[in-house]
C-alpha cells in the first residue's frame, strides 16, 4: 500500500469498503440531527448543507448515488430559457445565479460553459424578441463566467453549424449556458458532505419510520447487500426521494402536502462526426424545446416530456420516443440521422409537482417543501440547477424539530472537493502529463472529472503502471479510474461504474458490454469479489443492456416497461417501496 493509499484510509471523503463498514456501525450507534433519505442531487446537497451548518447528518440511498433522475438529465446547468416565456422570472434568476456560483466558486472543475445556436426562422419580430429575452438571460444571474449573446446572419450561422439545412433558418443568435456530468457532480456533492462529517451510505434502504408519540424520530434501514437491519435515531428526517416522494410518504403513515408526478424525458446520444457543428443548438418544438448538446466526442439530443405511471426505477424509452427525437432534429439537418447512428439512449423521470396543469411541459419547475408531520420534511419539484437552494430550504424547514437554532446555510461559499487548486493544475497539465507518462489531453480530461483529486487518482497507479492504460473497448477512460470508483467513490456494482462513475453505458454503441469483463475484474479486486460474484455482475449488467435495447424497439410505454422491468437487479435485496 502506498503512502497516498494509507492517507486515504483516514480520508473522510473516501467512500470505500472500509468506510462502508464503519458507516453501518455509526448509523446504529449514534444519534443524528438529521437523516436524509435519497442520494440524488437534492439529497446529497441537503446532507452537505446540514453538515456545513454543524449538524450531525446521515444520508441513506437504497440504490446508488445519482441512480435515478440525477444521472439522466440533459446535463445542463441552465436558467431555463423557455421559462422566461412562461414569465417565471424568479426561477430563471435563481437558476442563473446558481449557474454562476458553480462555474466561479463551487465546482469550476465539473461545470463548464457550452454554446448554443438559436436558429431564427421568422423575419422582422423574432430577432428583437429573442434578443430581448437573451439580454435578460445574460444579465439576470450576474453572469460573468460566460460570454454574452452574438448575432449571426444566415451565412454566419451556417458557418458555425454547417450541418443545418439552409432552409432551416434565416439567421441565428449564439448564447451560452453551462453543462456538467450530472452523475459525477452528484457523487462529488455527496463526497463533499462526507468530507464535512456526514455519514453517507448507499445500498441502504429505508424500510420503516421510527416514532415517539406523535412524531417521527428516525428510520429503520436494511443493507440491501447483506440483509442486515438497524435503526437510525434522529431529530428529523428529510424525504429527498424525488419521484418516490409519495411512496415514502405512504410508508411514513402521514398525509402528503403535495403530490409528485413523474414526467419521462428521453435522450439519445450520437457520435460527434454525425452533426458537423462548432456549437450546440436549441430548437423549438410544438410543445417545448429540443436541445442538441455537445458532450465530449458525442452529441446528446433531447428531450421528450410525457407522463410516466409505470416502474419508477427503470423508465424505459420506446421506439416512439426515439422516433420523435429523430424526426424533430432531422427537420433541420441537411444529412438526417438514422437509428443506426444512435450510440446510447437514456430515460429519466422529472419529479414535477402535480396539480398545476395537465401538460407536463407546463408544470412548474418550482420546488415545494412541507413539514408533513412532526419530525418529517418532504421536498420535491425544482430542477437540477437549483439543488443547492432546495437543500437549504429543506434544512430550514427541518430546523423546527431540532434543539437550538442551526446556523444559516453557507454552501454558496463551500467549493466541492476537487475545486481547490484546479485552475493551477490546468496550467500545469503538461508537467503532470510528463510526470505520469500520459498525453496532456488525457490529463486535462482527468482534471475535468476529478479536479485537484487527480493526484489521488493517479497515486493508485504508482506501483501498477498498467492501470494508466485505456480500457480496451472504452478508450476514453483509464483502468485507474475504475479502481478509483470502487475504492473512493462508493461504487458497489459493475452497473455503478459503467453507467454513473463513467458514462460508458451511453457513450459506446456496445453500451459497456464489450468491456464488462475487464471492468468487473478491476472492481472485484477492490471489493473482494469471488469469481462467482464477478460472473454474476457481468451477467446482470449484460441482461440489463439487452432488456434496454429490446425495450427501445417497443411501440408503447407498457410494452417497453414489461421488457425493461424483467431484467435482474444488481441490488437483489431491494424491496418495494424503494426510497
C-alpha positions, -999 to +999 in steps of 0.1 A: +000+000+000+014+034-010+015+064+014-013+080-006-035+050+000-027+049+037-036+086+040-068+078+020-079+053+046-084+081+071-098+104+044-135+111+054-145+117+018-133+082+008-164+061+002-146+027+000-153-007+015-138+001+049-157+033+052-189+014+044-184-010+074-177+020+097-207+039+084-230+010+092-218+009+128-222+046+131-257+046+118-268+022+145-247+036+174-250+074+170-279+098+173-282+123+144-298+157+140-310+148+105-314+117+084-317+125+047-333+098+025-323+098-011-289+100-028-298+122-058-285+157-061-311+172-037-304+146-010-266+149-014-270+187-014-292+186+017-266+164+035-238+189+026-259+219+036-267+203+070-231+191+076-216+225+069-241+241+093-226+219+121-254+194+122-249+157+126-263+141+095-267+107+078-276+102+041-290+069+031-297+058-005-314+025-015-295+021-047-265+042-059-257+079-057-275+096-086-290+063-097-324+079-106-331+113-121-298+128-112-278+107-137-304+111-165-308+148-171-298+169-201-266+175-182-270+213-182-267+239-155-291+264-171-316+291-162-342+275-184-346+299-214-381+288-221-392+296-185-388+333-195-416+329-219-437+314-191-428+346-171-411+325-143-385+353-138-378+344-102-369+308-111-347+318-140-329+344-120-323+319-092-311+292-116-287+316-134-272+327-101-266+291-092-250+285-126-226+314-120-218+301-085-210+266-099-186+279-125-169+305-104-167+291-069-184+257-061-174+234-090-153+250-117-137+216-124-171+200-131-193+228-146-182+243-179-196+269-204-213+255-235-225+275-265-259+271-283-272+284-316-307+296-315-318+295-352-342+323-363-370+313-387-393+344-387-385+378-401-389+412-385-401+403-350-383+372-339-347+386-337-356+416-314-380+394-294-354+367-288-326+392-283-345+409-255-351+375-238-314+366-241-303+400-228-323+393-197-308+358-196-273+372-199-277+397-171-303+383-146-280+359-127-249+381-126-234+361-154-197+368-156-184+333-164-200+330-199-198+353-229-229+373-239-251+367-270-238+371-305-260+378-335-254+360-368-266+362-403-278+331-421-243+327-436-226+332-403-249+307-386-243+281-413-205+286-409-209+279-372-233+249-378-227+236-413-249+206-405-281+227-408-303+229-439-301+263-455-339+265-454-340+258-417-331+294-407-328+330-418-302+339-391-293+330-356-281+340-322-254+323-302-257+323-265-240+304-236-251+281-208-232+256-187-230+218-186-218+191-162-217+153-159-247+151-136-239+117-120-203+128-113-214+161-099-240+145-076-214+119-064-189+148-057-216+167-037-221+135-016-184+130-011-181+167+000-208+161+025-188+131+038-157+153+039-176+177+063-187+148+086-219+134+071-223+096+072-231+087+035-242+051+027-257+036-004-275+003-008-292+012+024-330+012+021-355+027+044-380+000+053-399+018+081-401+050+101-394+052+139-420+071+161-420+086+195-456+096+205-469+117+175-435+124+159-411+107+135-379+100+154-358+082+128-358+053+103-353+016+101-329+007+073-318-025+056-284-031+040-296-045+007-263-062+001-262-082+033-298-081+045-288-067+079-311-041+095-306-013+120-324+017+134-311+053+129-323+078+155-326+115+146-342+148+155-358+150+120-360+131+087-359+147+053-375+129+023-355+138-008-365+108-029-378+127-060-403+106-079-405+082-049-417+110-026-453+098-025-442+061-018-421+072+012-449+094+024-473+064+025-446+043+043-444+071+070-482+068+076-487+106+072-507+125+046-486+144+020-490+181+015-483+178-023-482+150-049-453+143-072-459+134-108-433+116-129-426+130-164-404+109-187-375+126-205-356+106-232-323+115-247-303+099-275-265+100-279-248+101-313-211+104-324-198+139-328-190+135-365-227+128-373-235+165-369-209+190-382-211+219-358-190+242-336-219+248-313-249+231-297-284+240-308-318+248-292-347+241-314-384+249-309-409+221-310-447+223-309-447+216-271-413+227-258-377+229-269-352+203-282-315+206-273-286+193-293-258+194-267-221+189-273-209+160-250-172+152-254-170+131-286-208+130-289-240+149-291-268+145-267-302+151-283-333+156-260-357+156-245-392+142-246-418+152-219-445+126-213-464+112-182-450+080-168-470+058-144-450+026-145-418+013-129-401+044-113-367+027-110-363+018-147-381+043-170-380+028-205-375+046-238-397+034-266-393+034-304-419+062-304-398+084-281-367+078-302-385+085-335-399+117-320-363+130-313-350+119-347-380+135-365-375+168-348-337+170-352-339+158-388-363+186-397-333+210-396-303+187-405-290+186-441-279+149-435-305+132-414-297+109-385-309+073-385-314+046-358-280+032-368-263+064-357-275+061-321-248+050-297-267+055-265-302+061-251-313+070-216-346+078-200-351+097-167-381+109-147-386+145-136-403+148-102-429+175-110-453+190-086-488+177-096-518+198-100-507+229-119-516+218-154-525+188-174-495+193-197-462+182-181-442+206-201-461+234-185-458+221-149-439+245-127-402+236-121-406+255-088-400+233-057-421+227-026-411+220+009-435+207+035-433+197+072-455+167+066-457+157+103-436+165+134-401+152+126-406+147+089-400+171+060-405+164+023-391+183-007-399+178-043-401+196-077-374+221-087-347+214-113-311+201-111-296+236-114-313+248-082-305+218-060-284+239-035-313+263-029-337+234-025-313+218+000-311+250+021-349+253+022-352+216+033-328+221+062-345+253+072-379+235+073-364+207+094-349+231+119-383+234+137-377+199+151-341+205+162-330+218+195-314+253+192-312+273+161-290+259+133-265+283+116-276+297+083-267+280+050-232+286+038-230+263+008-227+292-016-192+296-002-182+259+000-163+245-030-168+209-038-138+186-033-115+188-063-123+225-069-094+240-048-062+242-069-080+231-101-071+262-121-034+260-112-034+223-122-048+231-156-019+254-162+005+226-150-012+199-171+018+194-194+041+188-165+017+164-148+013+145-181+051+141-184+054+130-148+030+101-154+037+093-190+003+104-202-008+127-231-016+162-219-051+158-234-057+128-212-046+148-181-070+177-190-098+151-193-089+137-159-088+172-144-123+179-157-136+148-140-116+149-107-102+184-104-074+185-078-082+150-067-063+139-098-033+132-076-053+108-055-065+090-087-030+087-103-014+076-070-034+043-073-012+035-103+021+042-085+031+005-085+007-006-112+016+013-144-008-009-164-037+010-147-027+041-168-037+023-200-071+029-216-099+004-211-097-017-242-132-012-255-138+022-239-105+041-245-119+074-232-113+060-197-083+046-179-082+015-158-072+036-128-105+054-130-124+021-125-102+012-094-108+047-080-146+044-085-147+014-063-120+025-038-130+061-033-164+069-050-187+043-034-193+021-065-205-013-053-216-029-086-205-031-122-235-010-132-225+018-109-191+021-127-203+017-163-235+038-160-225+065-135-189+068-124-180+066-161-206+071-188-196+041-209-232+028-210-243+057-231-211+067-249-203+035-267-225+015-291-218-017-272-232+001-241-205-013-218-209-050-227-176-053-245-156-040-215-177-055-188-153-083-181-122-061-178-140-035-157-156-062-134-121-076-129-108-043-117-138-035-094-137-071-080-101-066-069-111-036-047-143-050-034-131-086-029-155-103-053-153-141-058-152-155-093-189-163-089-198-127-079-178-113-108-196-137-132-230-127-118-222-089-121-213-094-157-245-114-164-267-090-146-253-060-165-255-077-198-291-087-192-299-051-183-284-038-216-302-065-235-335-055-219-330-018-225-322-024-262-353-046-266-375-020-248-363+007-272-379-012-301-413-013-285-442+009-296-456+017-261-446+025-226-463-006-213-445-029-237-412-013-231-417-013-193-426-050-193-393-059-210-371-035-190-386-045-156-380-082-163-342-077-162-325-087-130-315-060-103-278-055-094-291-049-059-312-081-054-321-073-018-343-042-027-380-043-016-409-021-025-415+007-019-380+019-028-366+051-013 
